[in-house]
């Protein structure tokens, strides 16, 4: 598949998974398809995966415990320790990460403004 086809497939799968969660909306930001709760981004599609914001300790633990989770680096730029990227070759498998998406949503929803 072409990269654009992979990206649109991932977007369709993630829309189906995330937009049914209470308070979640989607829009583009800096060229990335992103997901928001209370106008704060908690996830976005980048490269070959999905970036997700979690508490820093959780993000670090996941990077060491799962082989499909790496540091989130949109466009090759390092991001904060709170961001990870989940890489799944088959976008339909993101449903297996629903608990992480929900954890991210709750974390971002209750986080203090910076």
N, C-alpha and C positions, 0 to 999 in steps of 0.2 A: 504494500500500500504506500501511496505517496504521503509525505509528512502532513499535508493539509487534510487528507482523508483521515489519517490517524487522529489528528487534532479535532476534527469535526465529530468523529465517532466518540472520542473521549468527552467532548462537550455534551453530546446528546446523552451519554450514559450518566454523566455527573448531574446534568439538569434533572434527569428522571430521579436520581437518588437524592439530591440536595434540595431542590426547589419544593419538595413536599414537606420539608422540615419547617416548623413554625418560625416565621419571621425572616426566612432566608430569601434574598433577592440576588439577581445576577446582573452584571454589566461589565463592559470593557474598561480597563484602567491601564494606561501605559502599554497598550497593545495586547494585554493579557485578558483572557476570560476569567473573571473573578466572581467570588461568592461572598456576600455580605450579610451581617446581622447587625441591626441597629446602626447601619451606615458604616460599619467597621469590617474590613476584609478579614476573613478567616481562612480562605482557601483560594487558589488560583491554578490554572493550567499553565505550565511552563515547560518547554522542551518536551521531554518524553515522559513527564509525570505530572503530579499535582503537588503544589506547595501547600503546606498546612501549618498554621500557627498553634503552638502548644506551650504549656509551661516549659521553661528551659530544661529543667531536670528530666521531664518526660521526653522531650525531644532528644536529649543526649542519650538517655537509656535506649530509646528506639533505634538510634543510629548504630549502637553496639549490639543490639539483640536481633535485628532483622536485616537480612541481606538486600532487601528491596527498598530500604530507606537510607537516604543520603542527606547531606547538608543542602539546603535550598540555595541555589545560586542563579537567580533569573538573569539571563543574558551574560552569564559568566561572572557576575558581580556577587560578592559575598553578602549575605544578609545576616540578620540577628540570630542569636542562639535559639530563639524561640521558633524558628522556621525550619521545617524539614521538607523533604520531597519524597513522595511515595512513587516508585516506578513500577508500573504493571504493564506487561506486554499486551494483555487483553483488557481493554477498558471496562468490560463487563465485570471484571474482578474487583473493581473499586467498591462494590457492594460489601465485600469482605472487610472493608475498613470503615464501615458505617459507624462503629463505636468510636473510632478515632475522630471522624468528622464531627460527631456529636460532642465529644470532649473539647474539640477545638472551638466549636460554636459556643459552648457554655463559657469557656475560658475567655474568649474575645468579648462576649456579651457582658461579662462581669468585670473585665479588666478596667483599671483606672485609665483615664485619658493621659496621654503623654504630654 
